Amino acid sequence: MSHAHAKTLSADRIRIPDGHVWHKLPIIGLVVGVLGLGASFALGSGDMKQFYHSYLVAFCFFLSIALGGFFFVLVQYLARAGWSVVVRRTAENLMGTLPVFALLFIPIALGMHDLYHWTHEEAVAADHLLQGKSPFLNTGFFLVRAAIYFVVWAGASWYFRGRSIAQDESGDKETTRKTQAVAAPALMLYALSQTFASIDWLMSLDPHWYSTMFGVYFFSGSLVAVIGSLSAVSLVMKRMGLLAEVITAEHYHDLGKLLFGFTVFWAYIAFSQFFLIWYGNIPEETLWFHHRLEGSWKSFTLFLAGGHFVVPFFILINRTIKRIPATLLIMALWMLGMHYLDLYWLVMPILHPHGVHFALVDVTTFVGIGGFFFGAFAWLTKRAALVPHRDPRLHESLRFENA
């Protein structure tokens, strides 16, 4: 619900002022990324399987945030949303990091033999099921598909962010209408590319297992990750003196509602996938869950279910908590942590089937990829206004209040 008190935006409220600490963050991110990945390569030199699996977890974690930003931008255009205009530029900047992941994918391409069982010719020759899947699961087609994904994602990030920034200069309302028209086909490309990417890079780690819900499962985690990131980044910016009184408690409340809703959506998809496989009781399907319910993985699985759903459900259901910056920030960071553990749970039982095995390279790969991701995000953020200040629905967003 909106009320009629008017607000305007002055230049110092929509741009990062000269001399602000934010201008140092891109180079800090780059340095942290180089040091993190350098340490990862040094630590992983003695156990490349561990390195590549740790790298894949960190890669998919930060990629899911960028892809979630892509989805958020598309949905806001399709829904013709007004409330979200002041946070949309942050989502556009998260989406804008997608081209960086094309470079960060190189170690995964180089480590395919250590990651994916189906790349071993002798294994395929001895396995009838892998032979049947070989037209799809083969190195050449795998890399071609990856290239297609990155072309789609990079092109979309360039288009949508570029159009939004161009409107800052021109003020042309027609830009919004044209972008809305493109958002629908872009959403279909997004759905297909993200689904197949999750199948290629995560589900095919165990090529004997399959789930028709896996793409939606990864998608649901991406939604939790991006809403958590938008909440955390907006709150940190506020503490740094940016976007003061532009993003208000009303917007944080809506982000909190979305975080709550997508947490429930993740739980619904996770349980549905488990329940259908349990009910079907097909050995090829149940073995995947069996690995995650034996040894210390069982405790990990129960902790993930409680931490990713039960705890946030009973906390975020409270209206007041979603409107208090400190509590919303804590829950946003908590959900990002749970999302990382979720991806860890998807990947690591393949390498360590009999129990959880944390390694220092898990930390260094996270720091390394995170440094490059955040450095790119910070660089994009300082290059344009912090909000789409000539969007025709900006006034709705500035006046927005929850009923």
DAVENNOR-V168367 format. One record per residue. N is the residue number from 0. RES is the residue in one small letter. PSI is psi in whole degrees, -180 to 180 (* if undefined). D_CENTER is the distance of its C-alpha to the mean C-alpha in whole Angstrom. Layout:
((N & RES & PSI & D_CENTER) (N & RES & PSI & D_CENTER))
This chain:
((0 & m & 137 & 29) (1 & s & 149 & 30) (2 & h & 168 & 33) (3 & a & 13 & 35) (4 & h & 133 & 35) (5 & a & 149 & 34) (6 & k & 151 & 32) (7 & t & 163 & 32) (8 & l & 123 & 30) (9 & s & 163 & 32) (10 & a & -37 & 31) (11 & d & -9 & 30) (12 & r & -11 & 28) (13 & i & -1 & 25) (14 & r & 156 & 25) (15 & i & 120 & 25) (16 & p & 153 & 29) (17 & d & 141 & 30) (18 & g & -4 & 30) (19 & h & 148 & 27) (20 & v & -24 & 26) (21 & w & -32 & 22) (22 & h & -19 & 24) (23 & k & -15 & 24) (24 & l & -37 & 20) (25 & p & -45 & 20) (26 & i & -35 & 22) (27 & i & -44 & 22) (28 & g & -42 & 18) (29 & l & -45 & 20) (30 & v & -45 & 22) (31 & v & -41 & 20) (32 & g & -45 & 18) (33 & v & -46 & 21) (34 & l & -41 & 23) (35 & g & -47 & 20) (36 & l & -32 & 20) (37 & g & -45 & 24) (38 & a & -35 & 24) (39 & s & -45 & 22) (40 & f & -38 & 24) (41 & a & -44 & 27) (42 & l & -34 & 26) (43 & g & -7 & 25) (44 & s & -27 & 28) (45 & g & -13 & 30) (46 & d & 83 & 28) (47 & m & -29 & 25) (48 & k & -45 & 24) (49 & q & -42 & 23) (50 & f & -49 & 21) (51 & y & -37 & 19) (52 & h & -41 & 18) (53 & s & -42 & 17) (54 & y & -42 & 15) (55 & l & -41 & 14) (56 & v & -50 & 12) (57 & a & -41 & 11) (58 & f & -49 & 10) (59 & c & -32 & 8) (60 & f & -54 & 6) (61 & f & -33 & 5) (62 & l & -39 & 5) (63 & s & -33 & 2) (64 & i & -45 & 2) (65 & a & -42 & 5) (66 & l & -35 & 5) (67 & g & -38 & 5) (68 & g & -39 & 7) (69 & f & -50 & 9) (70 & f & -43 & 10) (71 & f & -45 & 11) (72 & v & -46 & 13) (73 & l & -45 & 15) (74 & v & -37 & 15) (75 & q & -39 & 17) (76 & y & -44 & 19) (77 & l & -38 & 20) (78 & a & -6 & 21) (79 & r & 45 & 23) (80 & a & 142 & 21) (81 & g & -39 & 23) (82 & w & -32 & 22) (83 & s & 0 & 18) (84 & v & -40 & 20) (85 & v & -16 & 20) (86 & v & -6 & 16) (87 & r & -35 & 15) (88 & r & -36 & 16) (89 & t & -42 & 13) (90 & a & -38 & 11) (91 & e & -37 & 13) (92 & n & -36 & 13) (93 & l & -45 & 9) (94 & m & -34 & 9) (95 & g & -15 & 12) (96 & t & -6 & 11) (97 & l & -40 & 10) (98 & p & -29 & 14) (99 & v & -33 & 14) (100 & f & -19 & 12) (101 & a & -39 & 15) (102 & l & -41 & 17) (103 & l & -15 & 15) (104 & f & -17 & 15) (105 & i & -46 & 19) (106 & p & -33 & 19) (107 & i & -42 & 18) (108 & a & -40 & 20) (109 & l & -26 & 23) (110 & g & 17 & 22) (111 & m & -39 & 22) (112 & h & -32 & 26) (113 & d & -21 & 25) (114 & l & -42 & 21) (115 & y & 119 & 23) (116 & h & -33 & 26) (117 & w & -6 & 27) (118 & t & -6 & 27) (119 & h & 113 & 30) (120 & e & -39 & 33) (121 & e & -32 & 35) (122 & a & -40 & 33) (123 & v & -41 & 33) (124 & a & -28 & 36) (125 & a & 5 & 37) (126 & d & 113 & 35) (127 & h & -38 & 35) (128 & l & -43 & 32) (129 & l & -33 & 30) (130 & q & -39 & 33) (131 & g & -30 & 32) (132 & k & -6 & 28) (133 & s & -29 & 29) (134 & p & -27 & 29) (135 & f & -46 & 26) (136 & l & 82 & 25) (137 & n & 154 & 26) (138 & t & -46 & 25) (139 & g & -50 & 26) (140 & f & -35 & 25) (141 & f & -47 & 22) (142 & l & -35 & 21) (143 & v & -44 & 22) (144 & r & -43 & 20) (145 & a & -42 & 17) (146 & a & -40 & 19) (147 & i & -44 & 19) (148 & y & -48 & 15) (149 & f & -32 & 15) (150 & v & -45 & 18) (151 & v & -48 & 16) (152 & w & -45 & 13) (153 & a & -42 & 15) (154 & g & -43 & 18) (155 & a & -42 & 16) (156 & s & -40 & 14) (157 & w & -43 & 18) (158 & y & -55 & 19) (159 & f & -43 & 18) (160 & r & -40 & 17) (161 & g & -41 & 21) (162 & r & -40 & 22) (163 & s & -43 & 21) (164 & i & -37 & 23) (165 & a & -35 & 26) (166 & q & -28 & 26) (167 & d & -34 & 26) (168 & e & -44 & 29) (169 & s & -33 & 31) (170 & g & 14 & 31) (171 & d & 115 & 31) (172 & k & -22 & 30) (173 & e & -25 & 30) (174 & t & -42 & 27) (175 & t & -44 & 25) (176 & r & -44 & 27) (177 & k & -38 & 26) (178 & t & -37 & 23) (179 & q & -38 & 23) (180 & a & -35 & 25) (181 & v & -24 & 22) (182 & a & -35 & 19) (183 & a & -54 & 20) (184 & p & -32 & 21) (185 & a & -35 & 18) (186 & l & -37 & 16) (187 & m & -42 & 18) (188 & l & -39 & 17) (189 & y & -49 & 13) (190 & a & -45 & 14) (191 & l & -45 & 16) (192 & s & -43 & 14) (193 & q & -39 & 11) (194 & t & -50 & 13) (195 & f & -33 & 15) (196 & a & -42 & 13) (197 & s & -35 & 12) (198 & i & -46 & 16) (199 & d & -50 & 17) (200 & w & -22 & 15) (201 & l & -54 & 14) (202 & m & -33 & 17) (203 & s & 0 & 20) (204 & l & -33 & 20) (205 & d & 89 & 22) (206 & p & -11 & 24) (207 & h & -18 & 26) (208 & w & 150 & 24) (209 & y & 150 & 22) (210 & s & 127 & 21) (211 & t & -8 & 21) (212 & m & 0 & 18) (213 & f & -40 & 15) (214 & g & -41 & 13) (215 & v & -34 & 13) (216 & y & -48 & 12) (217 & f & -39 & 9) (218 & f & -43 & 9) (219 & s & -38 & 10) (220 & g & -37 & 7) (221 & s & -37 & 4) (222 & l & -45 & 7) (223 & v & -43 & 8) (224 & a & -43 & 5) (225 & v & -36 & 5) (226 & i & -39 & 9) (227 & g & -41 & 9) (228 & s & -43 & 8) (229 & l & -42 & 11) (230 & s & -49 & 13) (231 & a & -46 & 13) (232 & v & -43 & 14) (233 & s & -41 & 16) (234 & l & -38 & 18) (235 & v & -42 & 18) (236 & m & -41 & 20) (237 & k & -42 & 22) (238 & r & -25 & 23) (239 & m & 6 & 24) (240 & g & 15 & 26) (241 & l & 145 & 24) (242 & l & 33 & 23) (243 & a & 128 & 26) (244 & e & 6 & 27) (245 & v & -54 & 25) (246 & i & 117 & 22) (247 & t & -180 & 24) (248 & a & -27 & 24) (249 & e & -41 & 24) (250 & h & -41 & 20) (251 & y & -37 & 19) (252 & h & -44 & 21) (253 & d & -39 & 19) (254 & l & -39 & 16) (255 & g & -39 & 17) (256 & k & -41 & 18) (257 & l & -40 & 15) (258 & l & -42 & 13) (259 & f & -47 & 16) (260 & g & -43 & 16) (261 & f & -23 & 13) (262 & t & -42 & 14) (263 & v & -40 & 17) (264 & f & -43 & 15) (265 & w & -45 & 13) (266 & a & -40 & 17) (267 & y & -46 & 19) (268 & i & -43 & 17) (269 & a & -46 & 17) (270 & f & -40 & 21) (271 & s & -43 & 22) (272 & q & -45 & 20) (273 & f & -45 & 22) (274 & f & -44 & 25) (275 & l & -39 & 26) (276 & i & -40 & 26) (277 & w & -44 & 28) (278 & y & -41 & 30) (279 & g & -34 & 31) (280 & n & 44 & 32) (281 & i & 124 & 31) (282 & p & -42 & 31) (283 & e & -28 & 29) (284 & e & -44 & 26) (285 & t & -25 & 27) (286 & l & -34 & 28) (287 & w & -45 & 24) (288 & f & -30 & 24) (289 & h & -41 & 27) (290 & h & -30 & 26) (291 & r & 5 & 23) (292 & l & 24 & 26) (293 & e & 154 & 29) (294 & g & -149 & 29) (295 & s & -11 & 27) (296 & w & -28 & 24) (297 & k & -46 & 26) (298 & s & -39 & 25) (299 & f & -44 & 22) (300 & t & -45 & 21) (301 & l & -39 & 23) (302 & f & -40 & 21) (303 & l & -44 & 18) (304 & a & -43 & 19) (305 & g & -43 & 21) (306 & g & -30 & 18) (307 & h & -18 & 15) (308 & f & -58 & 18) (309 & v & -52 & 21) (310 & v & -55 & 21) (311 & p & -29 & 18) (312 & f & -50 & 20) (313 & f & -18 & 24) (314 & i & -50 & 22) (315 & l & -10 & 20) (316 & i & -18 & 23) (317 & n & 128 & 25) (318 & r & -42 & 25) (319 & t & -41 & 26) (320 & i & -36 & 24) (321 & k & -16 & 21) (322 & r & -6 & 24) (323 & i & 119 & 24) (324 & p & -44 & 22) (325 & a & -45 & 22) (326 & t & -37 & 22) (327 & l & -40 & 19) (328 & l & -43 & 17) (329 & i & -45 & 18) (330 & m & -35 & 16) (331 & a & -46 & 13) (332 & l & -37 & 13) (333 & w & -45 & 15) (334 & m & -33 & 12) (335 & l & -40 & 9) (336 & g & -42 & 12) (337 & m & -35 & 12) (338 & h & -40 & 9) (339 & y & -45 & 10) (340 & l & -33 & 13) (341 & d & -46 & 12) (342 & l & -37 & 11) (343 & y & -41 & 14) (344 & w & -31 & 16) (345 & l & -36 & 15) (346 & v & -50 & 16) (347 & m & -28 & 19) (348 & p & -19 & 21) (349 & i & -40 & 22) (350 & l & -37 & 23) (351 & h & 76 & 25) (352 & p & -19 & 26) (353 & h & -1 & 28) (354 & g & 161 & 26) (355 & v & 137 & 24) (356 & h & 93 & 24) (357 & f & 145 & 22) (358 & a & 155 & 23) (359 & l & -30 & 23) (360 & v & -21 & 21) (361 & d & -40 & 18) (362 & v & -46 & 18) (363 & t & -37 & 19) (364 & t & -38 & 16) (365 & f & -46 & 14) (366 & v & -42 & 16) (367 & g & -54 & 16) (368 & i & -39 & 13) (369 & g & -36 & 12) (370 & g & -46 & 15) (371 & f & -41 & 15) (372 & f & -51 & 11) (373 & f & -35 & 13) (374 & g & -43 & 16) (375 & a & -42 & 15) (376 & f & -45 & 13) (377 & a & -38 & 16) (378 & w & -43 & 19) (379 & l & -37 & 17) (380 & t & -38 & 18) (381 & k & -10 & 21) (382 & r & -7 & 22) (383 & a & 173 & 22) (384 & a & 151 & 23) (385 & l & -16 & 20) (386 & v & 154 & 21) (387 & p & 84 & 22) (388 & h & -4 & 26) (389 & r & 21 & 28) (390 & d & 136 & 25) (391 & p & -16 & 28) (392 & r & 11 & 26) (393 & l & -39 & 26) (394 & h & -35 & 29) (395 & e & -42 & 27) (396 & s & -41 & 24) (397 & l & -28 & 27) (398 & r & 2 & 29) (399 & f & 135 & 27) (400 & e & 141 & 28) (401 & n & 143 & 27) (402 & a & * & 30))
